[in-house]
Amino acid sequence: MASGGSDVDAVSKALNSAQIFAGKQQQQQLLQQPDFNHKGVDVEEENGAGLEITCFSDVFNDVPLHFQILRLPKQIYVWIGCSSAKLGNLYAAAPTRPKDTVSVTSILGGTSDNAGTGIARRLVLKTGLNVILASNIPKNSPMLQAEAEKLLVQKLIHLGYTRQKAELSSS
């Protein structure tokens, strides 16, 4: 397989045309746009064209935790990795009627894992968005699971993905 500059250029053009941004560069670009909506979200996302990717890591009790958040229109995809880059169990959660109820299902693995379904359910309640959660945190580590969820929620608040208190009580 031959590698060349044209392949790299083609990938770069495709990523730019798909409006995929990451980290501070994206935030700076959004702040320079006149239609920035003050939530840290690409305005064109409302039209289904935007995608925002955030990656970060932390260490808890000498165990590395890795996170990736993909903000899609009306939903988020979250991956939590512990010590490796495996997908882990996959859950889907969505707000349902009546008020403040959430439906959660396990898509891959995790049939006896309440931690993943609990995290997914609480993320929906916090954000009001559909959530796809992939997690490979060990089942026998409740402190690690709690710390991972705490770090994730802090980041979601920082990114502006969570609902305001008034929205939580009125919805």
Beta strands, then each sheet from edge to edge (+ up, - down):
strand 1: 20-22
strand 2: 51-60
strand 3: 63-72
strand 4: 75-82
strand 5: 89-96
strand 6: 101-108
strand 7: 130-135
sheet 1: 1+ 2+ 3- 4+ 7+ 5- 6+
end
